[in-house]
Every structure is written in structure tokens, then in C-alpha cells.
Amino acid sequence: MIAPTAALRGLRAQGTATVAAVVVAALTTACVVAALAVGIGVQRGADAFVEKADHDITVIVGPGAGATPDSIEVELARRISRMDGVAEVYPMVSAPVELFDYDGRRLGDTDRYRDAVSWHDRAGAPYTFTAGEAPERRGEVALPSPVVEASGVLIGDSVLMRVGDRENWLTVTGAFQEVGGTGPDDTTGALLSASNARNLLTGTPTRADRLLVAGEPGVDERALADTIVTGLAQETGEPDEGAAMAVGGADGEVAVVPMERLRQERAARLGDREALAHTVLIVAAVTALAVGGTLLAAIASRSAHRRAREFALLRSVGVGADRIRRTLLTEALIVGSLGSLLGVPAGILLAGYGAGPMEVLGAGAFAGAPVLGPLVITAGAMTGPVLAAASAHRSRRRAARTPPVPVADTAAAPGSAHVNAVAGTLLIVSGGAAIVHGLLGDGPSALPAAIGGAAAVLLGVVVIVPLVCAPVLRALFAPVVAVTGVPGRVARANALDDPRRAVAAIAALMIGAGTVVLLGTLDRSAQASHADRIAHGIGTDHLVRSQDTSLPLPTALLAGIEEAEAVDRVVPVATTGIEVHGEPGVLAVADPEGLAEALGWTLREGSARHGKGEVLVDGAVAAREGWEVGDRLEATFAGGSWTELTIAGIHRANPLLGADYLMSDAAFERSAAGAAEPVTASVHVIAGPDGARASGEALAEAVREVEGVVLLDRDAIAKEGERWSAERAALVRWALVPAVALALVATAALLSRSVRERAGEFRTLRAAGMFRGQTGRVVLLEAVVISAFGGAMGVLTGVLLASVVQGALEGRGMTVLAVPYGLLGAVIALAPVAGALAALVPARDAARTDPVPAPETR
């Protein structure tokens, strides 16, 4: 009981330092809790997107090769509904639309069309209504909740829907939130009743885009698909054996696809964005822990330094070193526990704020609420005590070694500078070696080694900062002293008199500013890499793709593209789902030579020539899994066909291809017997000698009469990358919150404590004739110079880390290091401003200090 009592007494005596430590522990805990809660919510939201959306659907019947997008007769739904194992069939129609309010203002995105979709009241419908009710009659429509909230449209208002050259006024009956869909980029702009959708979107009430078939409980997806194929074959003729699960019809083939194939494609498409979300959350949590741990260590070190005389007196009266160590450990645990007690509720509030930017990852796939389960609460409860105890470890050891004699000089031990120099040098050297291994190596350990080495270098810089702090501060204070005179000299003396306080503030601001520069540089580098890839790395002049990537382009359209004037080469890309060792992925079926010309596809090792049982693997996937050329993979194609594949080659990551694996048409036909036919949803077109303008006009003529098809030129392809960059920037801004908040709070707390500890000094200065304004300027000038130093160090370390990460990611598509000089200048300029803002309250307290009362004279 003695240690807790002594610990409580010590915490009360420290006052401001205790409050500052509790605030830092609370903010750190809040950031960790928020990152964990949102991260688990992202994972569960992605799982729900893949598994729960359309969970009642067993088979999808859509247009096959040679068919137009709206070629499915509604009568076909009636015939399928009478087959064995079929519970219900839902005809679906979708088409890009524009929506306008009564005043003619466009609703929703101004640079992008959204689809209007048929609404069916079924268990797996990927929509939940947040207001009003679903559209049931002609002339009714439901709009997305974000559109309703942003535009001010009310339930019962009229909106104009434009489909091509057709316009109709509709009444808003409800607002919905999308929780699933066909892909992370596909979002719904409006819901219409089934009959109303066929009338307004296609102009033909007897046709649909696709049929969603719900099987009876317990029916197997593959078996039901076979039943539908067999049943339709009896009416339309024998199935086409060359295209799995396809039946010939009057308007072209009808494709029958088990729902499992679509789930595999959804899971694969979500992989990259889910990984990005987790990376951002990990960066936010690690940044918060780094900043919080640095600040808690600085506060603990400064407290131990100030209490050196107290520890010496305790040792002189017989108190053992273990008892002092236990007392300080108890203090740290109490501070950390109080921080966790305050930080967990704050983290819950922050998680609610952070869930918003996660939703930009598309289609409501990550719209699940943050998860606040036992794991998150337990992690939050442990973060504060563990972090506080670990951060104060060195201070406890130093306090326990205090000699049992009164100490008049509480300066740091003479050997501490040498220890810092050796430790910092070792960290920088070892970190540099890890960086070299990460940049030059290849395999699953390359990227973690590079990032870990960069973190070690950053920590080494933090350790060495005290050694260069004094000369740098003298140089920075020189112009300040020349301009301000006495306040500047006093501020310089204060900063150099207690370098621990200055180093703590510099470290906090350096980590905060470095995180800002790191994420900003990586974001700009990703944009520049995409622009460079479009400008110089690809030969594609036009991209023709289906708006719904689960539907193939009509065969007639493919033939029209190949025959279009001013077209030099056409490179179709088909995709299908594949599972490799149980992990879902996307397989592209295309000609590697054509991809090399159209997308700048390059082989890294092995051979691009491959045949039966061979596959080409994306370099990022191979590095993640540790695969090499010649390794054998267990693969299951969409449709249930299992085979063993050999890696024939590994190609460099190509984000424009968007696939994990690649096979030529011939290799796929020979290797995937019985697999579902891949969907040719995109075609890359290279213009001929007449130029892109002539080929663009010819292609526009070819796709004009085909609905559900998008034609993009180079500028439009670049804009899609810019939209993704804007979404990524939203995540980056969210990740910066903990670093900036902790840095500002720490600076304010350190300066506030400094003012309290130097109250006697300020009284003396006031008695010597210093004005209140001059006293306040002393604190402000000290904060501004220290913040400028921390901001400059942060810029240097941020650029260093960004260059390392970019080098490690060069093989994964980030080929350009683009330094945002505007951001660097803003950080350097705003760091002193942030320091001044953090010092406003401490400066006011210093200015209000009363002078020492003059002695009485008689």
C-alpha cells in the first residue's frame, strides 16, 4: 500500500505534468481505439459486401456473347420460374441517368453518371431505406440518402430523370443507403419499381438486362445453373459446348452464371481498397503511438530530472532503489489508466468521424458501423497503462540509480550524450541497412524491411536530436534576438537552459510534420505515377468497357470496333474469378503482346510464352506470397473447375490491368475445361496513322446505339485516376488528425508546465522592469523557434521516408517520386504558427505573473 500512496502523492505534487501526461495518454488511446474500431468495421463491411449482398440469389442469367445488354426477354423469367429448384426470378434493368431538381440543378456527382436500378422487395436487396418508402407505382423514385441530404430534396418533391434523350418527372418516395452492389465502383443513383424501370430505362417493357434467380433452400448453385441450361436447351437447342453455361437464343447467347463467381470477383476487386484502408488506419495508429510514446517519455524524463533531489533524500533515509522504481511504475500505471478511461469514449466518438472517409472506398462496401467489441475495448484499456509504463522505463532506471546524497546540480549525467550518440548511430546504420535490403531485395520481406528501416532511421534521428539541439537553436535564435532584443535573449536562455523540454517539443512536432509530409508525398507520387503511366507508359488511345463490369460487351460491338476506321489494333481483356490456394483473385484472359503495347505491360522474369497448365502472376502478388517462377499453384476457376497451374512468368505490377493473374486465350481454353466463360467487359484500342481523333469518332459511331457501354479517351482514363486520388486524399487527411492533434497538445502542455516551473524567474523579470507584453513574448518566441526547428526536421524526415517507401513500391506501380513543394513550404511556414497558437495560453499566464513585492523601507 505504500507505493500507491506515494505514487498518488507524487502525482498531485507534479500537477501540470500529471495533467499533460493523462491528456497525451487519452489522445493516444483514442486514436488507437478509433483505428481498431474502424478497421474491424471495414473488414466486416467488406465481408458483408461479398457474402450478404444478394445472398438470396443463386444464379444470374444475363446476355452472353453476341447479345445486346437488354436482350433478355421477361418471358424467359416466367419459364425459368417453373423449373425445379427455382423459388423466384427477378428481372433487373439498369441504365445511366441524370437527375435534376425543380430548378434545373443536377443532383449528385456533376462529372459522373449514376445508374437507375430496378427495385425488388427481396431479402438480399443491397439497399436499406433511411426515410420514406420504396417506389411501388409508376412515376415514383427513391434517391440515395447522400443526394437527398446534399440537395435538400424532400420526400414528395418532383425530380426530372433524363435517360438519353428521354425525360420524365418523378415523385421522390424515399431515401436509401446502398450496402452492396456489383463492385466497389458501381453506385446506384436511383431506384424504380420493376415495371417502371423497364418502361423508362429501356423503352421496352418486355426486356431486361439480367435475371436474378433465387433458388429453393438447400439447392446447389452449380446444379441449379445446370438445370436452367438444360431446361432452356430443350427450348432453344443444344447448349454451346465451347462456352460453359451458355445457351443459344434468337438474340444471341444467354449466359447462366452461378452466384459464387460474382462473389469471387467482388472479393478480388475489394482487395486493393481494403488493403489501402487498413494501411491508412495502421499508419494513424502507429503515428499516434509514436508521438504519444515520445511525449510520455519526455514528460517522465523531465519529471525525474526535476525530482532528483527528492529521490536522493529518499535514498539517504533508507528507501531502496526497488521501492523508488515501483513508485514510479505505479505513477505511470495510474496516469495510463486515467488516460485509457478518458480515451476509450473519445475514441468511440473519433471512430464515428473516421467511418465517413472510409465510405469513399465505394458502393457502401465499407459502410458498416465501427465495431466496439471486447477486443477494441480491451486494447483501449491496455494502451494507456502499457504505453505509459514503457515510455517511463528509462526514467525509472535513472531515478533508481540516484545516489543517496543531496544533489545540488540536477544536470544530465555526463555519459548520457555518449549513450544517445551511440544508440542513435546504431539505429540509423541498422535502419539504412534494412532500407537497402528492402530496395534491392525481392520477396515478401522487402517492403516490411524498407518501412521498418525507415522507422529505425526516424527513431535514430529523434535520439540524436538532443546532440544538435543547442547549436541549431542558437543559430535560429540569432535573427530573433537581433529583432526583438531582451525578450529574444531571455527566450534563447530559457530554451538552452532546459534542452529536455525543447527536445520533447521538437520530437513531437517532427513526428507530426513528418507524417504530414510522408503521406502527402506518397499521395502526390501516386497521382504522378498514374499520370506518367497514362502519358508515356501505355499505347491505349481509347477504352471501351461495359458500365456493369459483370456483363460482357456484345459480340457485334467487338466486331464493329475491330472494323472501325482509323483503328490500328484492338486488345480485348476478359476477366473471371479464380481461387489460388483458397484465396480469391481476378484472372485476366488477354494477349500478353497486346497488353505490352496497350498498357505498357512488362515481364520481370520467366517467359511470357505459356501454354496448358501455365499462368503469369502479378509481381506484387508473387512478392506477397513468396512465389517464384516454376512454383505450382492449386487453382479453382469460376464455375468449379479445379486444376494445378505452374508459374511461367512474373510480370511487373500494372494497376491499369487490374488483375492478379494472366493467361492467354489459348492457354485458358486448354487449362480451364468446364470453367465459366470469362467476361470481355473492356477493350483497349490503339489508333492508327490518322490519329486518336479520327479513331474516336469512328468508335463513338460504333457504340452510339449500344446502351450500357462507356467510351473513354486518354483524358477520361486519367480523370478516373484523379477521382480515386481524391478518395485516397480523404483517407490521408483522416490519418493526419492524430499526429497534428498530439503535436499541438504536447507543445501546449510542455510550455504550460515550463511557465509554471519558471514562475519565480518571471516574477524577477517583472520586478526588474520587464513589461507584461515582453514576458508573454518570451514564451511565444521560444515556442515559435522550437516549432520551426521541429517543422524543418519533420520535412526532412518525411521526404526521406517517402523516398524509401516509393522505392519499395516502385515494382507495384509507384514509379515516380513527386515531392509536393507547396506542401513542404506550407508545413515549414505553418509549424511556427502552430507553435504560437499552442503557446497562447502559456504566454497569457506568463504575462499575468505579478512582480516580486519590493522590500519595505522606513
Disulfide bonds with the S-S distance in Angstrom:
none
